[in-house]
Amino acid sequence: MIQEKRDAVVKNADDHFDILSLLIKSNNFSDEELKDQSLTVLAARHETTASAITWACYLLSTRQEIQHKLREEVLEALPSDSPLDVSGTLERLPYLNGIINETLRLYPTIPVTQRQAIHDTHIAEYPIPKGTVQINRSTEVWGTDADKLLPERWVTGAGKPNQTGGANSNYDFVTFLHGPRSCISQNFARAEMRCLLAAMVTSFAWDLTMEQKKVLPRGVITINPAHGLYLKLQPLQRGNPTQG
């Protein structure tokens, strides 16, 4: 497949916009590196994104007013008869991205890391003692409502995206870690979540089943609902966010 793609690129016969085509067109990778990069993207995007979407659906099932507000934002931005750049449009929606950030903050799909400060240091004027481990639910960072779903953390008063979620620094959000060894697929994962969640919220209204009002996380590498997640879905007619 890699050689076929390379031949197509040389002949200017490849008009695809997939990961492998883009990597080949960059002309920076050997065949072995292309294979490794493709496998990395495939491995990183599947289970982790599925877990993140599951938790987003769970959180929105517990807060119907947030689900409704998200639906209104997406429907207003993507009218059914408009040939818009869907991916680019969704990337600019502050409430949608706020919900995604809150989901990833509250339920990071890979919730553990062995990284910690190996010696006393400083970030700007802030001291970082040896052994410090950052977490996404610290009330010292996120406030007394750190355990609550609050998409507005990530939206400014002017309705623009807030890159820190109200924390002092974007480094307080450690779901993907930071630096040269941060998650290689984080932007890809966010793009997938935007598209999937927008499609979901404009197609269905949902709630938890009566038998499952408390959902607990479980997992070693990735976290998922301990006993699965069961939702009641109601199909929606396009353009009618008040259904359900």
Backbone torsions as a table, in degrees:
resi	resn	phi	psi	omega
1	MET	NA	-41.7	-179.2
2	ILE	-62.4	-43.3	-179.8
3	GLN	-66.3	-39.2	177.3
4	GLU	-61.3	-41.4	178.0
5	LYS	-64.3	-43.5	179.7
6	ARG	-60.3	-44.3	-179.7
7	ASP	-61.7	-40.8	-179.7
8	ALA	-65.7	-38.4	179.0
9	VAL	-65.6	-43.0	179.5
10	VAL	-60.7	-37.7	-178.5
11	LYS	-86.7	5.4	-175.9
12	ASN	55.8	33.5	-178.5
13	ALA	-106.9	8.7	-179.1
14	ASP	-110.9	107.0	179.6
15	ASP	-109.4	19.5	-179.0
16	HIS	-80.1	154.3	-179.8
17	PHE	-118.3	46.1	-179.7
18	ASP	-100.4	170.1	-175.5
19	ILE	-58.9	-46.9	-176.6
20	LEU	-63.7	-42.7	179.0
21	SER	-61.1	-43.3	-179.3
22	LEU	-65.1	-39.3	178.9
23	LEU	-65.5	-41.6	179.6
24	ILE	-65.3	-42.7	-178.2
25	LYS	-66.3	-22.9	177.0
26	SER	-70.3	-21.6	176.9
27	ASN	61.5	31.8	-177.7
28	ASN	-115.0	1.1	-170.2
29	PHE	-128.4	139.9	170.7
30	SER	-77.0	171.3	178.8
31	ASP	-60.5	-41.2	-180.0
32	GLU	-64.4	-41.1	178.6
33	GLU	-67.5	-36.8	177.0
34	LEU	-62.5	-41.6	178.1
35	LYS	-62.9	-45.8	-178.8
36	ASP	-64.0	-43.4	-179.4
37	GLN	-65.3	-40.1	179.5
38	SER	-64.3	-43.3	178.6
39	LEU	-65.5	-37.0	178.4
40	THR	-62.1	-46.3	-179.5
41	VAL	-64.3	-42.9	-179.9
42	LEU	-64.3	-42.6	-178.8
43	ALA	-68.7	-39.1	-175.2
44	ALA	-76.1	-22.1	-170.9
45	ARG	-94.3	-19.4	-167.1
46	HIS	-84.0	-73.4	-174.3
47	GLU	-67.2	-38.6	-177.6
48	THR	-66.0	-43.5	179.7
49	THR	-68.3	-39.3	177.3
50	ALA	-60.9	-41.4	178.0
51	SER	-64.1	-43.7	-179.0
52	ALA	-63.4	-42.0	178.3
53	ILE	-65.4	-38.0	177.1
54	THR	-58.3	-46.6	-179.2
55	TRP	-69.7	-33.8	176.0
56	ALA	-62.8	-43.7	178.5
57	CYS	-64.1	-38.6	177.4
58	TYR	-63.0	-50.1	-178.4
59	LEU	-60.6	-41.2	-179.7
60	LEU	-70.8	-25.1	176.3
61	SER	-72.4	-23.8	-180.0
62	THR	-90.1	-12.1	-179.3
63	ARG	-133.0	83.2	-175.0
64	GLN	-62.0	-32.7	-179.3
65	GLU	-67.3	-32.9	176.8
66	ILE	-72.8	-41.0	176.6
67	GLN	-58.5	-44.0	-179.1
68	HIS	-65.5	-43.0	-179.7
69	LYS	-64.4	-39.1	176.9
70	LEU	-63.0	-44.0	-179.9
71	ARG	-58.9	-43.5	179.5
72	GLU	-63.0	-41.9	-179.6
73	GLU	-62.8	-45.4	-177.4
74	VAL	-67.8	-43.1	-179.5
75	LEU	-64.1	-37.3	178.6
76	GLU	-68.0	-36.6	-177.4
77	ALA	-79.7	-26.2	-175.7
78	LEU	-126.0	71.0	174.5
79	PRO	-60.9	143.6	-170.2
80	SER	-63.1	-24.3	-175.8
81	ASP	-100.6	15.4	-176.3
82	SER	-110.6	121.8	-179.7
83	PRO	-80.3	68.5	-175.1
84	LEU	-87.5	162.9	168.6
85	ASP	-74.2	94.2	-171.4
86	VAL	-60.7	-48.7	-177.0
87	SER	-60.7	-46.2	-180.0
88	GLY	-65.9	-36.7	179.0
89	THR	-66.1	-46.3	-179.5
90	LEU	-63.2	-34.0	-179.6
91	GLU	-63.5	-23.8	-177.3
92	ARG	-95.8	0.6	-177.9
93	LEU	-83.3	112.8	-173.2
94	PRO	-66.5	-39.3	-176.0
95	TYR	-72.6	-41.7	176.3
96	LEU	-57.9	-47.8	-179.5
97	ASN	-69.8	-29.9	174.5
98	GLY	-64.5	-41.4	177.8
99	ILE	-65.1	-41.3	178.2
100	ILE	-63.2	-44.1	178.6
101	ASN	-63.3	-40.5	179.1
102	GLU	-66.6	-39.5	176.6
103	THR	-60.7	-46.5	-179.0
104	LEU	-69.5	-27.3	177.0
105	ARG	-74.4	-48.0	-175.7
106	LEU	-75.5	-36.3	-178.2
107	TYR	-131.3	68.0	176.6
108	PRO	-59.3	130.5	-172.2
109	THR	-65.1	-29.8	171.6
110	ILE	-117.8	95.1	-165.3
111	PRO	-85.8	4.0	-177.4
112	VAL	-124.9	149.8	172.5
113	THR	-148.8	146.0	178.7
114	GLN	-93.4	4.2	-179.9
115	ARG	-74.0	135.3	172.9
116	GLN	-156.2	163.2	-179.6
117	ALA	-65.0	126.6	-177.3
118	ILE	-90.6	-9.6	173.8
119	HIS	-158.5	162.7	177.6
120	ASP	-61.2	134.5	-179.0
121	THR	-152.2	-173.2	178.1
122	HIS	-137.0	145.1	166.2
123	ILE	-117.2	113.9	-168.9
124	ALA	56.1	-126.4	-179.7
125	GLU	-95.2	5.4	-174.5
126	TYR	-93.7	125.7	178.0
127	PRO	-74.3	137.3	176.7
128	ILE	-119.4	100.7	-178.5
129	PRO	-68.3	152.2	175.2
130	LYS	-55.2	136.3	178.9
131	GLY	91.3	-0.6	-178.4
132	THR	-65.9	134.1	174.1
133	VAL	-122.8	126.7	-179.9
134	GLN	-86.4	145.7	176.3
135	ILE	-135.0	161.5	-174.4
136	ASN	-88.5	-4.3	-176.6
137	ARG	-120.4	18.9	179.7
138	SER	-67.1	125.3	178.0
139	THR	-68.0	-23.0	177.1
140	GLU	-68.8	-25.9	-179.1
141	VAL	-96.1	-47.0	-170.3
142	TRP	-102.4	-5.2	179.1
143	GLY	95.2	178.2	-176.3
144	THR	-67.1	-18.5	178.8
145	ASP	-99.7	29.9	-176.3
146	ALA	-59.9	-28.0	-178.0
147	ASP	-87.2	-0.3	-175.2
148	LYS	-99.7	148.6	172.9
149	LEU	-74.8	113.5	-177.2
150	LEU	-140.6	82.6	-179.0
151	PRO	-56.7	-27.4	-178.7
152	GLU	-62.3	-16.3	174.6
153	ARG	-54.7	-34.6	-170.8
154	TRP	-99.3	13.1	-179.7
155	VAL	-127.3	129.3	179.3
156	THR	-76.0	170.0	177.4
157	GLY	-61.3	-23.3	178.4
158	ALA	-88.6	6.7	179.0
159	GLY	78.5	18.5	178.9
160	LYS	-103.0	157.3	179.0
161	PRO	-60.8	139.3	174.5
162	ASN	-106.7	114.7	-169.9
163	GLN	-74.6	-13.9	-176.7
164	THR	-110.4	-6.4	-178.8
165	GLY	66.1	23.8	-179.6
166	GLY	89.1	-8.7	176.3
167	ALA	-76.6	169.7	-178.7
168	ASN	-69.7	-26.5	-174.9
169	SER	-151.2	152.0	175.3
170	ASN	-66.6	-14.4	177.5
171	TYR	-73.1	-10.1	175.2
172	ASP	-74.7	-18.9	177.9
173	PHE	-94.2	105.9	-168.2
174	VAL	-114.3	19.6	-179.6
175	THR	-57.6	-42.7	-179.3
176	PHE	-100.5	2.2	-171.7
177	LEU	61.4	-174.0	-176.2
178	HIS	-141.4	166.5	176.9
179	GLY	90.4	-172.4	-174.7
180	PRO	-65.5	-16.2	179.3
181	ARG	-111.6	24.6	174.0
182	SER	-71.6	171.5	-176.1
183	CYS	-57.4	123.1	-176.1
184	ILE	-69.6	-22.6	-174.2
185	SER	-109.2	18.1	-173.8
186	GLN	-63.2	-40.7	179.5
187	ASN	-69.0	-36.9	176.9
188	PHE	-64.9	-42.3	179.4
189	ALA	-63.0	-42.6	178.4
190	ARG	-62.5	-41.9	179.7
191	ALA	-62.7	-42.8	176.8
192	GLU	-61.5	-45.1	-179.0
193	MET	-62.5	-41.0	178.9
194	ARG	-59.5	-48.6	-177.7
195	CYS	-65.6	-46.3	-177.3
196	LEU	-66.4	-43.7	-177.9
197	LEU	-69.6	-38.0	177.2
198	ALA	-64.1	-42.2	177.9
199	ALA	-65.0	-40.6	-179.1
200	MET	-64.7	-47.7	-171.9
201	VAL	-74.3	-22.1	176.8
202	THR	-91.6	-7.5	179.2
203	SER	-104.5	-27.5	-174.9
204	PHE	-141.2	151.4	160.1
205	ALA	-106.5	144.3	-175.7
206	TRP	-145.1	159.9	178.7
207	ASP	-148.3	161.4	173.6
208	LEU	-69.7	151.0	173.1
209	THR	-70.0	157.9	-178.1
210	MET	-61.6	-29.3	-176.5
211	GLU	-77.1	-9.8	-171.1
212	GLN	-134.1	75.8	-179.8
213	LYS	-94.9	-13.5	177.3
214	LYS	-125.0	120.7	-177.4
215	VAL	-116.1	125.4	-177.3
216	LEU	-111.5	139.3	178.3
217	PRO	-78.3	147.7	176.9
218	ARG	-151.4	145.5	177.3
219	GLY	154.4	161.8	179.6
220	VAL	-104.0	-53.3	178.6
221	ILE	-96.2	-58.1	173.2
222	THR	-108.3	149.9	-179.5
223	ILE	-105.8	139.6	178.1
224	ASN	-139.3	165.5	175.1
225	PRO	-57.4	133.4	-173.0
226	ALA	-57.5	-37.3	-177.3
227	HIS	-120.3	29.2	-178.5
228	GLY	81.1	176.3	179.3
229	LEU	-130.8	121.7	-177.3
230	TYR	-115.7	118.0	-176.9
231	LEU	-116.4	149.3	170.5
232	LYS	-97.0	116.1	-177.2
233	LEU	-102.9	135.4	173.7
234	GLN	-119.1	116.7	179.3
235	PRO	-60.9	143.7	-179.8
236	LEU	-113.7	149.7	169.8
237	GLN	-85.1	135.4	-177.7
238	ARG	-55.7	131.3	176.9
239	GLY	89.7	3.0	179.4
240	ASN	-121.6	81.5	-175.8
241	PRO	-73.1	-6.5	-176.8
242	THR	-87.2	-9.6	178.1
243	GLN	-64.5	147.3	175.2
244	GLY	83.8	NA	NA
